């Protein structure tokens, strides 16, 4: 019933036999997530598995304001329109959106489809910092666990190049807990929070 992003982990329901007739009921169940938001970087997938599209520089990087971030997190509950991430399985003209994205057909002028989602509760659980060295190690470990063709080599090379320049810096990571309706993308929320904070961000 449903699917998880390649770098996510959690509980999935397996529906068997006659219960398959009730699949839609299970797909519509609310979801609960705890996820981390890394500030300072953006990718085309909104998580570390994607190709980097933006990153802070030594001159532009600044620490985020935790009270300000907490205000934005507290404003999340409610029903709102959320755009599907470019790399998602949302069918568009009979083709999954990620197929179009892989072909380079999804650019900044592309109108991403959207749907209404409901966030029942959102809590900022904490915030910490991660060094460039530890971040690279974590990215390599996480991306290395993903099997299949997800552009892993290119992704890691971009992280290596970017973090080599930012060596010695550390970056903000926020942990957020959300209860929401089915179909809500945490990596989309991470990207949106970055935009509100005035810097790139992604789901770590």
Phi and psi in degrees as a GROMACS rama.xvg file:
@    title "Ramachandran Plot"
@    xaxis  label "Phi"
@    yaxis  label "Psi"
@TYPE xy
82.8068  -169.294  UNK-2
-151.922  159.282  UNK-3
-110.301  150.778  UNK-4
-61.0234  155.156  UNK-5
-54.6422  -33.4394  UNK-6
-98.145  2.60686  UNK-7
-90.9081  157.235  UNK-8
-139.923  150.195  UNK-9
164.966  -162.981  UNK-10
-91.6561  129.217  UNK-11
-119.703  140.574  UNK-12
-85.911  138.169  UNK-13
-109.938  115.482  UNK-14
-100.983  126.945  UNK-15
-126.757  157.89  UNK-16
59.2831  -140.773  UNK-17
-62.5093  -21.9758  UNK-18
-68.0767  -14.5167  UNK-19
-59.8643  -24.9929  UNK-20
-65.6627  -20.4487  UNK-21
-102.397  19.9281  UNK-22
-55.3535  -42.1889  UNK-23
-62.5772  -31.5865  UNK-24
-62.763  -42.1582  UNK-25
-71.5183  -38.6859  UNK-26
-62.2165  -29.1004  UNK-27
-86.4486  -1.58304  UNK-28
-64.0579  148.429  UNK-29
-63.6668  157.603  UNK-30
-122.059  158.849  UNK-31
-134.299  127.303  UNK-32
-132.182  144.824  UNK-33
-119.837  122.842  UNK-34
-142.618  162.249  UNK-35
-111.161  141.809  UNK-36
-112.921  122.279  UNK-37
-98.9287  125.148  UNK-38
-98.628  138.65  UNK-39
118.788  -8.47851  UNK-40
-142.713  152.94  UNK-41
-140.473  146.935  UNK-42
-132.595  170.601  UNK-43
-74.4515  -10.0497  UNK-44
-106.549  -3.86202  UNK-45
70.2881  12.9687  UNK-46
-142.204  -179.64  UNK-47
-73.5672  -7.84873  UNK-48
-79.8824  -12.1021  UNK-49
-90.31  173.529  UNK-50
-80.7799  133.48  UNK-51
-65.1447  132.406  UNK-52
-114.748  -16.7888  UNK-53
-160.473  149.001  UNK-54
-157.826  150.363  UNK-55
-69.7833  163.701  UNK-56
-113.312  172.749  UNK-57
-60.5767  -33.5367  UNK-58
-78.1263  -32.9351  UNK-59
-93.5368  -17.3902  UNK-60
-70.9263  139.794  UNK-61
-146.356  155.673  UNK-62
-74.285  145.189  UNK-63
-80.2862  159.946  UNK-64
-89.4148  113.123  UNK-65
-63.1242  -43.0393  UNK-66
-58.8807  -39.3838  UNK-67
-66.5279  -43.7573  UNK-68
-59.9142  -42.172  UNK-69
-61.2542  -36.735  UNK-70
-62.2472  -43.9529  UNK-71
-65.8734  -39.4376  UNK-72
-64.2821  -40.6209  UNK-73
-65.7611  -20.7945  UNK-74
-86.5809  -4.88661  UNK-75
-68.1288  -39.5999  UNK-76
-56.8064  141.038  UNK-77
131.54  177.797  UNK-78
-100.586  132.416  UNK-79
-150.529  163.669  UNK-80
-83.5987  132.006  UNK-81
-123.08  129.703  UNK-82
-74.6021  142.178  UNK-83
-69.1629  139.043  UNK-84
-61.714  149.125  UNK-85
-54.3603  -38.8033  UNK-86
-98.4027  86.1857  UNK-87
-147.18  168.25  UNK-88
-89.9832  9.33369  UNK-89
-57.9782  121.263  UNK-90
-69.5791  136.785  UNK-91
-138.292  114.514  UNK-92
56.1407  37.2045  UNK-93
80.8422  3.17012  UNK-94
-124.558  131.97  UNK-95
-57.3501  142.561  UNK-96
-58.4692  -35.533  UNK-97
-66.166  -26.271  UNK-98
-67.1617  -43.6758  UNK-99
-63.0045  -40.1241  UNK-100
-64.5049  -40.847  UNK-101
-63.7465  -30.0393  UNK-102
-83.7074  -1.11195  UNK-103
80.3085  17.1881  UNK-104
-86.8024  -7.07774  UNK-105
-108.705  102.297  UNK-106
-117.134  -170.585  UNK-107
-66.1821  -17.6272  UNK-108
-93.7338  -3.78354  UNK-109
-76.4926  131.532  UNK-110
-85.183  99.6035  UNK-111
-67.7028  137.2  UNK-112
-67.0546  157.608  UNK-113
-138.257  163.906  UNK-114
-148.068  162.426  UNK-115
-84.2535  134.199  UNK-116
-128.475  156.537  UNK-117
-122.511  125.779  UNK-118
-102.805  117.261  UNK-119
-80.7714  -38.9759  UNK-120
-154.188  150.084  UNK-121
-146.046  128.14  UNK-122
-133.862  130.014  UNK-123
-80.2209  110.577  UNK-124
-83.6845  -23.4322  UNK-125
168.355  172.794  UNK-126
-147.346  144.972  UNK-127
-146.071  -173.851  UNK-128
-129.592  150.559  UNK-129
-129.61  135.713  UNK-130
-74.6753  159.02  UNK-131
-57.9914  -39.1841  UNK-132
-65.6559  -46.3739  UNK-133
-68.7323  -33.8462  UNK-134
-64.003  -44.9185  UNK-135
-62.0424  -41.89  UNK-136
-62.2389  -40.918  UNK-137
-68.372  -40.3638  UNK-138
-61.8043  -46.2631  UNK-139
-61.2814  -41.8688  UNK-140
-65.1828  -46.2764  UNK-141
-66.8563  -47.7807  UNK-142
-65.8109  -34.0124  UNK-143
-67.3477  -20.6393  UNK-144
-81.7216  -11.2481  UNK-145
-88.0347  126.798  UNK-146
-100.234  156.279  UNK-147
98.9954  179.159  UNK-148
-88.7285  93.0032  UNK-149
-121.253  27.3687  UNK-150
60.686  33.0363  UNK-151
-58.2371  -44.6735  UNK-152
-62.3407  -44.7321  UNK-153
-64.9238  -41.711  UNK-154
-59.2563  -50.2237  UNK-155
-64.4228  -38.2494  UNK-156
-61.9832  -39.9125  UNK-157
-67.1425  -40.5378  UNK-158
-63.4431  -41.9584  UNK-159
-61.2676  -46.5049  UNK-160
-62.9367  -44.0975  UNK-161
-68.0806  -46.1868  UNK-162
-75.7433  -20.2711  UNK-163
-63.2667  -40.6121  UNK-164
-70.2526  -31.3556  UNK-165
-97.1914  16.8064  UNK-166
-53.4419  134.265  UNK-167
96.2856  -15.739  UNK-168
-88.0736  163.895  UNK-169
-131.015  155.214  UNK-170
-129.027  148.392  UNK-171
-75.029  138.164  UNK-172
-131.422  124.318  UNK-173
-110.748  138.39  UNK-174
-103.88  126.432  UNK-175
-127.876  139.85  UNK-176
-114.23  129.139  UNK-177
-134.423  137.395  UNK-178
-111.83  127.668  UNK-179
-151.777  173.521  UNK-180
-76.4426  161.552  UNK-181
-58.8787  142.949  UNK-182
90.2617  4.27712  UNK-183
-84.3359  128.839  UNK-184
-96.5083  118.545  UNK-185
-67.9362  -35.2824  UNK-186
-69.1442  -26.6416  UNK-187
-69.1911  -39.7386  UNK-188
-64.6693  -40.8452  UNK-189
-59.4515  -45.5256  UNK-190
-63.2277  -41.6614  UNK-191
-65.9842  -39.465  UNK-192
-63.4912  -37.5989  UNK-193
-61.4208  -43.6594  UNK-194
-60.6709  -40.1861  UNK-195
-66.4042  -34.027  UNK-196
-83.9737  -5.38639  UNK-197
80.7506  25.3897  UNK-198
-153.283  157.958  UNK-199
-62.6048  150.678  UNK-200
-155.694  157.613  UNK-201
-152.418  169.725  UNK-202
-82.7688  124.588  UNK-203
